[in-house]
Structure formats: C-alpha cells, structure tokens
C-alpha cells in the first residue's frame, strides 16, 4: 500500500497470544530508506472516533453531458477555478469553512475525478431546517462525487454533536437542494446522493430530471437569488447580456462568473451553447414571464 505523506490511515492488527510473552510490530519502507524498518511510535496515533460526517453526491445541470452521464470540467481545463472558495465573497452564509483553499495540484486531475467547481455543503438543524448549523466548502468531481479540499469524500464536522440533521448542497449559479428528512450524523459515515432521482428532497421539483433516473441542480441563477426569471425586474437573462457588453449580442467573455450558466468558461448570449437558452428552458420554455423558485427553507 502506497501511503501519502501528511495523511492518516487506519491500521488494525489482530493478534492471539497462546502462552508466554509475545508482541506484534509493523514495518515499512520509506522513500528515503529502502530498507524495511520498524515504524516508530512517533508516526502512530491511537484510534479515535470520527466527528459527525457525511459523504455527498450531486450533479449540476449546466455542465452535465447526458450522453456520458458526466459533467464537463471546462472551467478546470481553462484554468478558471479559483483556489479559494467563492461563497464568502458572494454572500453565502458560512458557519465554518470560510476562506477554504484547494491545492493547485488537485486541479490538474483529469478524467471522471476531475474537478468541475466548488460547491457548498450545509448542515441544517433537524427542528428548524432554515437554520444552518455548519458549512463546508468542497469540490465537485465530474462523476458527481463531492470531496473536501483534502481530496477525501468524507466531510467531517467537528463542531457538531451526534444528532439528526438536514443536508443541503449549493452552487454559485445553480439552485440548491436539501433532503426531505433529517438523517443521523455521528461517528459512522452517512451518505446523501442527490444524483439519484429516488432521493427525496425538500419542496417540489427541487431538481431537474436527467436521463437514466438521475437528477441535477437547476441551472440559470445568473443573478444570485432564489428565483429563476427570464424577463422582468431582476431577471437572470439581462446579466448575461450586460456581461458581454450589452450592445453586440454575439460578443463573448471568458472568465469565472455567475453568468456562465453552462460552465464552459465562456459567457454567450446567442448562438450554439449560449447561456441564455437554459434559463428560458428551465422556466418552461413557452411563457417568458414564468418563474421557478429555489426549494430551500
């Protein structure tokens, strides 16, 4: 087993002694010494139970490829994902985790585990789900796995006591979603998979249905609020036009911005792969004055 420096690994040895004195010991080889040597106690720590934790899976509609079932990592491949979480600057409620950073090396991974973007995992009170009791800025991979900035999928919340909690996941320009029933969080690993259409969520139509019974977070929240609008005051379409200059609709702009609804790294108002059409589609595609509400308490 190849170990990574600076990380903890669970090692358990079971021994049965017959008669007389006995002992067991563990050896390793280190990069600086190819000789098998006894592991010093300075590298070992006694087992302790984990803090309340959760593993989360989610998908974003904007970069989702229905043919592959994977999300695009256009932001990562274009070098646009910031190494510091974006949620604090955008005004999201933070209860721990503000200012989290990710090692640049994590953003070089390709394939299904490539990073798509930052997401915010919220833990909410079992009795008052509008109350956020803990947050963790994390990273979403193309296959839907949410991992911490340490690269591990198990997100620990040391400030919490063992109890039942609601879990929600949010994104910069997609609507957030939350499970419909509080789940136990304790020393055991708890999983919440928002990509499964069978996972019950709070509210009505909180996610958009995708092929193969999958679900994703609704895209298009270019003006960060809890309402998706195509026209009228505070709509999500005008910021896209404004971002490209507000005059020539065929202009494009590259960057890490809320207006990049499909998250390919380029803001487009018209033409193939534009960021305006998904908004109209997600409010129904027929009546431009229709709206869609985010389903969070």
Steps between C-alpha positions, in 0.01 A plus 500: 500500500648832396447763769475873442693729733295707742192276491358266764440134421306253710715198585370217715692192614323207664716261700430192707769401747527145628733464797799706607601851396425622151469817299418626152665776304464671163768588248523719191728631229536874456607696190812609683586148617435188291575273796197356680500663845283497809241780501578737782226591746550865398312414178212326676192636677234318696165446330227752575145517369436737211300819547150505345551468128326464166586401143308683228438445132344761272481609137473841336269536202709766326809289423318162499554282193196273457691271264779415745330564835799714595533874546739707293810637670532797264571741782785285628652429158502874427668577831205702631412328829630714789711335768295684768130423551268759337205483740617748762545775241155422355327542836410138575453420868813337638517315829855373484703443183518862388814572301572133423768444236584209275851390400561591137609139436142381561391704199732310266314167532324393181235237423188424708664635817588835343367800693195675353463785752457593864179406685380591848374221728269624774390315813164623628315469830266201529217709651553825310646410159534867405773522765845411367715356779816412303641542149787358300632629169581198286572401141277319252650237270376417150343172617299675773718428802546791740844504662661721760801718428707210634371282216293271722123450454425473872423854622552535875317754717685505836282780640186284487372255756355168388139562398263506202557778245382616161768512230493748212739569215526836322683652203575848371254509208287188555212460744584312816319193628446331837388154606141475621574314823765567762761224504722380788854636499744342744828306505373283215516613140169633367438532124255732322475456121320787327573351156246222558149581391375285787659724765214697656567874518341796674228688311364436152711433188815597687718338232481454124450144373780362283524175297545163675299611805762756598440850634697824496483846653310753289730732300454866410518701822721765340365763739561335834164476677233234547296569183573400141363766263537557125340844481385782727671661798806319637497234230788261430525573126604866509820438702622274218445772238659757729804277556579489126470878462124555471505608133626228266318176590756282323786615723647250746694534825727246666526463876375353827165673531139440605389579144669188363193280546633193317841542668714463188706806593342729238198728543281496186166672443413347162607218272578136574574420862383840625422571865161664442298207361534277809324767706201509266492122485504465879201728552297296253624617159169652388384785726798736552339658805485169687737452793653217701573512873791344683375229736681575825346606832 
